[in-house]
Amino acid sequence: MKRYIGRLTVALIAFLLGIIAAHLSSYIQSLGSEANVIAVESPAMPPPELSSTKGEPRNLSPKEAEIVAEAESFVCSNGYTEQQCGSIGRIYFEPGENPDALNKIWEQRRETLEGKAYGIILKKKGESTFWTVVFRYTARAGKDRERFGRAWTMEEDHFNKYFIRFSHDFPLAKVEKKL
């Protein structure tokens, strides 16, 4: 009987540790995709066009055009460009920004980045593909726009896409494919 209770106790502990590990794993994975993001409603905009259809040819594959269009939509709908596109969905908040002060955030962000992507970087690691789309600063941003920009990075695996980060002062020299 003692042996039975001992085995049952070990099995129950293993089961509970498995449940805890599964929950912790999903929590950690969601941190990279949901950090500094909050759902906010702002003026609606039409769905983003594929980047390659916006005028001059950019020599992008269909997948690259899709990724660049997502990044350009992100930059525009989060208020970094001169365009006022808005959207209904999630708004990215920079560390230190107060979600209760949206008008102040929009004013600080407006016209700090060019709306058209400067370049794209593709990295593969295991089963994942990491896309980085780089945007140049505008003169209003007060940064060295010839050397640095901002980088929108996303991870894509076989099933999902995850927003990773929106980096400051990304060296333009690291861009693999200029657009």
Buried (B, 14 or more C-beta within 10 A) or exposed (E): EEEEEEEEEEEEEEEEEEEEEEEEEEEEEEEEBEEBEEEBEBEEBEEBEBBBEBEEEBEBEEEBBBBBBBBBBBBBBBBBBEBEBBBEEBBBBEEEBEEEEBEEBBEEBBBBBBBBBBBBBBEEEEEEBBBBBBBBBBEEBEBEBEEBBBBBBBBBEEEEBBBBBBEEEBEBEEBEEEB
